[in-house]
Every structure is written in C-alpha cells, then in structure tokens.
Amino acid sequence: MDPNKRPETMERITTPELAQAFIDEQIAAVKEQVGDKKVLLALSGGVDSSVVAALLIKAIGDQLTCVHVNHGLLRKGEPEQVIQVFKEELGANLIYVDAVDRFLDKLAGVDDPETKRKIIGKEFIDVFAEEAAKLEGIEFLGQGTIYPDILESDGVKAHHNVGGLPEDLQFDLVEPVKLLYKDEVRVVGKQLGLPDGMVYRQPFPGPGLGVRCVGAITRDRLEAVREADAIVREEIGKMDPVPWQYFVAIPDVKSTGIKDGKRYMGWAAVIRAINTVDAVTAESVEIPWAMLTTIRDRIIAEVPGINRVLWDLSDKPVSTIEWE
C-alpha cells in the first residue's frame, strides 16, 4: 500500500475520541520509526507544524528539537505565542532565531513579488540549515505535511521543508499528519491541548506579511500592516460565521490626509475577507457596516501612517486571494 495515499476506508477525524485514537496510533508509530534517535522540526507556529510539534513532544519528548525562525514577517504576537506554548507550557527544546534584520535587509528595495518570495524562501532554508548544522545526532526531520500538500505538490511544503537543505543535512522524514485534511488536523490539535488561537488560526502564506506589504518592504509600513492586521483579525473574528480568511494589505501608495488642521501623506489599509472551499475560487464576504466603521476608526486612530481604510470586494477569479 502506498504510504502517501489515504486509504479509502480511513474514517474522517471529527470527534475527540477519533482524534485521541489517531494520536495514540501516531505516538506508537513515531516511537517505532525514531527509536532513540533525534528529530528536528521547523516550527513556524502555523496549525500544521504546531500540531506535529505537540504530537512529537508526546511521543519522544526531549528527543525533539524545534527551531522557530522569526523573519519579521509574522503576525502580531505569533513569535511570543510559540515561545509561550512550546517552551514554557510544553517544555520543548526550542531554538528561537531572531533573524528579523537579516531578512529585512535582504528584502530592502525589492518590489517584485516573485523575487520577494524567493528571497524569503532561500533565506529561511539558509537560517534553518545553519541551526541544523550546529546540532549533533539529528537523523530525522519532522514536517507538517498534510494530505492536500501530497495531492497538490507531492508532499513538498516549499517554505519550510528539506527540499533546499544542503546534501550533508538531508534527513529521513517524520510526517505524522500527512494523511489528514486541515479540518482533521485542527481536531487533533484541539485534542492535544493547543490553544484555540493556534488551532483555529486562519491560513497564512509562507512569505507571511511580506506579500501583504505590497511592493518594496519598508519597516514602518510592515509594522503598519502588522498592527492593522491585528485589529482586523480581532474585529472580524467576532462575526458569526467567521470568514475563511481575513487580513489587511497595504499597497506602496500614499494619499493626502488631514490631521490637526495640516495636510500630510499616508497609506491606505485594504481590508480583505473571503470565503472559499478549495482556494481555487473565492468570494468576498459581506462585512456589517457597523463593524467596518469600527475597524476604520480603530486603524486610523491606532496605527501610525494610515489615513485611509478601503474594502476589497473582489472575488477570485479574477483577483487572487493575496495581493501579491
């Protein structure tokens, strides 16, 4: 039987009981695969890598080393949450790498979206490889591959996988959730005791806020994206039902505003909220007017440099979900 093919008889994981049975099964499988060897995991703080980390901690404890690379393009509070949950609460061997300056210096002045993505991806691989090279006895790499990754790209997760590691740093893979869909991963994460803010975190692109700070990234505009995004996630998160994805993009365009009786130039924050089933097509979500005005007032009052708030009503196609 193909180990990368989900059996037709495999039951969907929809309940805590099924999730616990899966966890128990994978703990046994990981112990058998790894034995007394060491495992390295790139822990982004996203749903998939977080669930894999929590599961591996239960299975092999301090045989696991997690590396969290802060490239400066994460959402507000995410690096702090990774440290709190995995280092403080779960007692993981966590290596935190502050690579903010390294990434942002490389990205300075780069406005082409594909070039930005390639720089972010390559730099992540380089940082991760450097940290891996410092460790001894690593024989396995944990990876948050899920079943849609296998269906769409032969199991390769481009922004944090072994594909770009040098020859002397290739490892056998440990992929405990590779036959699960995203909704099943969330049920397993909930059963593992991860916080809701991590388990139900909405999709986030590999290059992070780098593709939402449209054009050449500057540190001040990147911070504006991060702060405005936090406000949008807080407010739109109150909707019922909550949209599939919602965020802020800030184009590299300034317009005139008035403050304290003086004219000045500021950025426009663009709100995007969409629903989708497969991410191939997506529909804009109606946001209540009262919520929009609350978001508008908060962003303009709380985020330096922004003087306009816009609402992106575009569907996919023709617009993509992300701005870059």
VEXDREN-2710 file (C-alpha; in Angstrom, 1 decimal):
% VEXDREN-2710
k/r/px/py/pz
1/MET/0.0/0.0/0.0
2/ASP/1.3/3.5/-0.9
3/PRO/2.2/5.2/2.4
4/ASN/1.4/8.6/0.8
5/LYS/-2.1/7.6/-0.2
6/ARG/-5.0/7.9/2.2
7/PRO/-6.9/4.6/2.5
8/GLU/-10.5/4.8/1.2
9/THR/-11.6/3.1/4.5
10/MET/-9.9/5.7/6.7
11/GLU/-12.6/7.4/8.8
12/ARG/-12.7/11.2/8.9
13/ILE/-11.5/12.6/12.3
14/THR/-14.4/14.6/13.5
15/THR/-14.6/13.9/17.2
16/PRO/-12.3/14.0/20.3
17/GLU/-12.5/10.2/20.5
18/LEU/-11.3/9.7/16.9
19/ALA/-8.6/12.3/17.4
20/GLN/-7.3/10.6/20.5
21/ALA/-7.3/7.2/18.7
22/PHE/-5.2/8.8/15.9
23/ILE/-2.9/10.4/18.4
24/ASP/-2.3/7.1/20.2
25/GLU/-1.7/5.4/16.9
26/GLN/0.8/8.0/15.7
27/ILE/2.7/8.1/19.0
28/ALA/3.3/4.4/18.7
29/ALA/4.3/4.8/15.0
30/VAL/6.7/7.6/15.7
31/LYS/8.4/5.7/18.6
32/GLU/8.8/2.7/16.3
33/GLN/10.2/4.9/13.5
34/VAL/12.5/7.1/15.5
35/GLY/13.6/4.8/18.3
36/ASP/16.2/6.6/20.4
37/LYS/17.3/9.0/17.6
38/LYS/16.8/12.8/17.5
39/VAL/14.3/14.7/15.4
40/LEU/14.5/18.3/14.2
41/LEU/11.4/20.4/13.3
42/ALA/10.9/23.8/11.7
43/LEU/8.2/25.2/13.9
44/SER/6.5/28.2/12.2
45/GLY/3.6/28.5/14.6
46/GLY/1.1/27.6/12.0
47/VAL/-1.5/24.9/12.6
48/ASP/0.3/22.1/10.8
49/SER/3.7/22.4/12.3
50/SER/2.3/23.2/15.8
51/VAL/0.2/20.0/15.8
52/VAL/3.1/18.0/14.7
53/ALA/5.3/19.5/17.4
54/ALA/2.8/18.8/20.1
55/LEU/2.3/15.3/18.9
56/LEU/6.1/14.6/18.7
57/ILE/6.6/16.1/22.2
58/LYS/4.2/13.5/23.5
59/ALA/5.8/10.7/21.5
60/ILE/9.6/11.4/22.0
61/GLY/9.9/14.3/24.5
62/ASP/13.4/15.8/24.5
63/GLN/14.5/13.8/21.5
64/LEU/12.7/16.6/19.5
65/THR/14.4/19.9/18.8
66/CYS/12.2/22.7/17.4
67/VAL/13.6/25.7/15.5
68/HIS/11.4/28.8/15.3
69/VAL/12.7/31.4/12.8
70/ASN/11.3/34.9/13.3
71/HIS/11.9/36.5/10.0
72/GLY/10.0/39.7/10.9
73/LEU/7.0/38.8/8.6
74/LEU/4.8/37.1/11.2
75/ARG/1.6/38.4/12.5
76/LYS/1.4/40.3/15.8
77/GLY/2.0/38.1/18.8
78/GLU/2.9/34.9/16.9
79/PRO/6.6/34.5/18.0
80/GLU/5.6/35.2/21.6
81/GLN/2.8/32.6/21.4
82/VAL/5.2/30.0/20.0
83/ILE/7.6/30.5/22.9
84/GLN/4.8/30.6/25.5
85/VAL/3.1/27.4/24.3
86/PHE/6.0/25.2/23.3
87/LYS/8.8/26.3/25.6
88/GLU/7.0/27.5/28.7
89/GLU/3.9/25.2/28.7
90/LEU/5.0/22.1/26.9
91/GLY/8.7/22.2/27.8
92/ALA/10.0/21.7/24.3
93/ASN/13.6/22.0/23.3
94/LEU/13.0/25.2/21.3
95/ILE/15.6/27.2/19.5
96/TYR/14.4/30.7/18.8
97/VAL/16.2/32.5/16.0
98/ASP/15.8/36.3/15.7
99/ALA/16.5/36.8/12.0
100/VAL/14.4/39.9/11.5
101/ASP/17.3/42.2/10.5
102/ARG/18.8/39.5/8.2
103/PHE/15.5/39.0/6.3
104/LEU/14.5/42.7/6.1
105/ASP/18.0/43.8/5.0
106/LYS/17.9/41.2/2.1
107/LEU/14.4/42.4/1.1
108/ALA/15.2/46.1/1.2
109/GLY/14.3/47.8/-2.1
110/VAL/12.9/44.6/-3.7
111/ASP/9.4/45.2/-5.2
112/ASP/8.9/42.2/-7.5
113/PRO/6.6/39.7/-5.7
114/GLU/8.3/36.5/-7.0
115/THR/11.7/37.8/-6.2
116/LYS/10.5/38.7/-2.7
117/ARG/9.1/35.1/-2.3
118/LYS/12.4/33.5/-3.5
119/ILE/14.5/35.7/-1.1
120/ILE/12.3/34.8/1.8
121/GLY/12.3/31.1/0.9
122/LYS/16.0/30.8/0.4
123/GLU/16.8/32.8/3.5
124/PHE/14.6/30.6/5.6
125/ILE/16.4/27.5/4.2
126/ASP/19.8/29.1/4.9
127/VAL/18.9/30.0/8.5
128/PHE/17.4/26.6/9.2
129/ALA/20.4/24.8/7.7
130/GLU/22.8/26.9/9.8
131/GLU/20.9/26.0/13.0
132/ALA/20.7/22.3/12.0
133/ALA/24.5/22.2/11.4
134/LYS/25.1/23.3/15.0
135/LEU/23.2/20.2/16.3
136/GLU/24.6/16.7/16.7
137/GLY/22.9/13.4/16.3
138/ILE/19.9/14.6/14.2
139/GLU/18.7/11.8/12.0
140/PHE/15.1/12.7/11.3
141/LEU/13.2/15.8/10.2
142/GLY/9.7/16.4/11.5
143/GLN/7.4/18.0/8.9
144/GLY/3.9/19.4/8.9
145/THR/2.9/17.9/5.6
146/ILE/-0.9/17.3/5.3
147/TYR/-2.8/15.4/2.7
148/PRO/-3.6/18.4/0.4
149/ASP/0.1/19.0/0.1
150/ILE/0.6/15.5/-1.2
151/LEU/-2.2/15.8/-3.6
152/GLU/-1.1/19.2/-4.9
153/SER/2.7/19.0/-4.8
154/ASP/4.0/15.5/-4.0
155/GLY/4.3/16.3/-0.3
156/VAL/6.6/19.3/-0.6
157/LYS/5.9/22.4/1.6
158/ALA/8.0/24.9/-0.1
159/HIS/8.5/27.4/2.7
160/HIS/9.9/25.0/5.3
161/ASN/10.9/21.6/4.1
162/VAL/14.1/19.6/3.5
163/GLY/14.0/20.2/-0.3
164/GLY/16.5/23.1/-0.1
165/LEU/18.8/21.8/2.6
166/PRO/22.4/21.0/1.6
167/GLU/23.5/17.4/0.9
168/ASP/25.1/16.9/4.3
169/LEU/21.9/18.0/6.1
170/GLN/19.3/15.6/4.5
171/PHE/17.2/13.6/6.9
172/ASP/14.6/10.9/6.9
173/LEU/11.1/12.5/7.3
174/VAL/8.7/12.1/10.2
175/GLU/5.2/13.2/8.9
176/PRO/2.6/12.1/11.4
177/VAL/-0.3/14.1/9.9
178/LYS/0.4/13.6/6.2
179/LEU/-2.8/11.7/5.6
180/LEU/-5.1/14.3/7.3
181/TYR/-7.1/17.2/5.9
182/LYS/-6.8/20.6/7.5
183/ASP/-10.1/20.3/9.4
184/GLU/-8.9/17.0/10.9
185/VAL/-5.5/18.5/11.9
186/ARG/-7.5/21.1/13.8
187/VAL/-9.5/18.4/15.7
188/VAL/-6.2/16.6/16.6
189/GLY/-4.7/19.9/17.7
190/LYS/-7.6/20.6/20.0
191/GLN/-7.3/17.2/21.5
192/LEU/-3.6/17.7/22.1
193/GLY/-4.5/20.8/24.2
194/LEU/-3.2/23.5/21.9
195/PRO/-4.9/26.9/22.4
196/ASP/-7.8/27.8/20.1
197/GLY/-5.8/30.8/18.8
198/MET/-3.3/28.4/17.3
199/VAL/-5.6/25.5/16.4
200/TYR/-8.1/27.7/14.5
201/ARG/-5.6/30.1/13.1
202/GLN/-6.6/31.1/9.6
203/PRO/-4.4/30.3/6.6
204/PHE/-1.2/32.3/6.3
205/PRO/1.1/32.4/3.3
206/GLY/4.7/31.1/3.6
207/PRO/6.2/34.6/2.9
208/GLY/3.9/36.0/5.7
209/LEU/3.3/39.7/5.8
210/GLY/5.9/40.1/3.0
211/VAL/3.1/39.6/0.4
212/ARG/0.7/41.9/2.2
213/CYS/3.2/44.8/2.5
214/VAL/2.8/45.3/-1.3
215/GLY/5.8/46.4/-3.2
216/ALA/9.2/47.0/-1.6
217/ILE/9.0/46.3/2.1
218/THR/9.9/49.2/4.5
219/ARG/10.0/48.6/8.2
220/ASP/7.5/51.3/9.1
221/ARG/4.9/50.1/6.5
222/LEU/5.5/46.5/7.6
223/GLU/4.7/47.5/11.2
224/ALA/1.6/49.3/9.9
225/VAL/0.5/46.1/8.2
226/ARG/1.1/44.0/11.3
227/GLU/-0.9/46.4/13.6
228/ALA/-3.8/47.0/11.2
229/ASP/-4.0/43.2/10.6
230/ALA/-4.3/42.6/14.3
231/ILE/-7.2/45.0/14.6
232/VAL/-9.0/43.4/11.6
233/ARG/-8.5/39.9/13.0
234/GLU/-9.8/41.0/16.3
235/GLU/-12.9/42.7/15.0
236/ILE/-13.9/40.4/12.1
237/GLY/-13.2/37.4/14.3
238/LYS/-16.4/38.5/16.1
239/MET/-18.5/37.6/13.0
240/ASP/-20.7/34.5/13.1
241/PRO/-19.9/32.6/11.0
242/VAL/-16.3/33.8/10.8
243/PRO/-15.0/34.1/7.2
244/TRP/-12.4/31.6/6.0
245/GLN/-9.7/34.3/5.7
246/TYR/-9.5/38.0/6.6
247/PHE/-6.5/40.3/6.7
248/VAL/-5.0/43.7/5.7
249/ALA/-2.8/44.6/2.8
250/ILE/-1.1/48.0/2.4
251/PRO/0.0/49.0/-1.1
252/ASP/3.0/51.1/-1.6
253/VAL/0.9/54.2/-2.4
254/LYS/0.4/57.3/-0.4
255/SER/-2.5/59.8/-0.5
256/THR/-3.3/63.1/1.2
257/GLY/-4.9/63.2/4.7
258/ILE/-5.6/66.0/7.2
259/LYS/-4.6/65.8/10.9
260/ASP/-4.6/68.7/13.3
261/GLY/-5.5/71.0/10.5
262/LYS/-2.5/70.1/8.4
263/ARG/-2.2/68.1/5.2
264/TYR/0.1/65.0/5.2
265/MET/0.7/61.9/3.1
266/GLY/-0.3/58.5/4.5
267/TRP/-1.0/54.9/3.4
268/ALA/-4.3/53.1/2.7
269/ALA/-5.1/49.9/4.6
270/VAL/-7.1/47.5/2.5
271/ILE/-9.4/45.0/4.3
272/ARG/-9.9/41.6/2.6
273/ALA/-12.3/38.9/3.8
274/ILE/-13.2/35.9/1.7
275/ASN/-14.8/32.5/1.8
276/THR/-13.6/29.5/-0.2
277/VAL/-13.9/25.8/-0.3
278/ASP/-10.8/24.9/-2.2
279/ALA/-8.9/28.2/-2.6
280/VAL/-9.2/27.9/-6.3
281/THR/-12.2/30.2/-6.3
282/ALA/-13.2/32.6/-3.5
283/GLU/-16.0/35.0/-2.8
284/SER/-15.8/38.3/-1.0
285/VAL/-17.6/38.3/2.4
286/GLU/-20.1/41.0/3.3
287/ILE/-18.9/42.8/6.4
288/PRO/-21.5/44.6/8.5
289/TRP/-21.3/48.4/8.1
290/ALA/-21.0/49.0/11.9
291/MET/-18.1/46.6/12.0
292/LEU/-16.4/48.3/9.0
293/THR/-16.7/51.7/10.7
294/THR/-15.3/50.3/13.9
295/ILE/-12.3/48.9/12.1
296/ARG/-11.8/52.1/10.2
297/ASP/-11.9/54.2/13.3
298/ARG/-9.5/51.9/15.2
299/ILE/-7.0/51.6/12.4
300/ILE/-6.8/55.3/11.7
301/ALA/-6.6/56.1/15.5
302/GLU/-4.2/53.3/16.5
303/VAL/-1.9/52.7/13.5
304/PRO/0.6/55.5/12.6
305/GLY/0.9/56.4/9.0
306/ILE/-2.5/55.2/7.8
307/ASN/-5.1/57.8/6.8
308/ARG/-7.5/55.7/4.6
309/VAL/-9.2/52.3/5.1
310/LEU/-10.5/50.6/2.0
311/TRP/-12.6/47.4/1.5
312/ASP/-11.6/44.9/-1.2
313/LEU/-14.8/43.4/-2.7
314/SER/-13.0/41.4/-5.4
315/ASP/-13.7/37.7/-6.0
316/LYS/-11.3/35.0/-7.2
317/PRO/-11.1/35.0/-10.2
318/VAL/-10.2/37.5/-11.4
319/SER/-8.4/38.7/-8.3
320/THR/-6.1/36.4/-6.3
321/ILE/-6.7/36.0/-2.6
322/GLU/-3.4/37.6/-1.7
323/TRP/-2.4/40.9/-3.2
324/GLU/0.9/39.5/-4.3
END
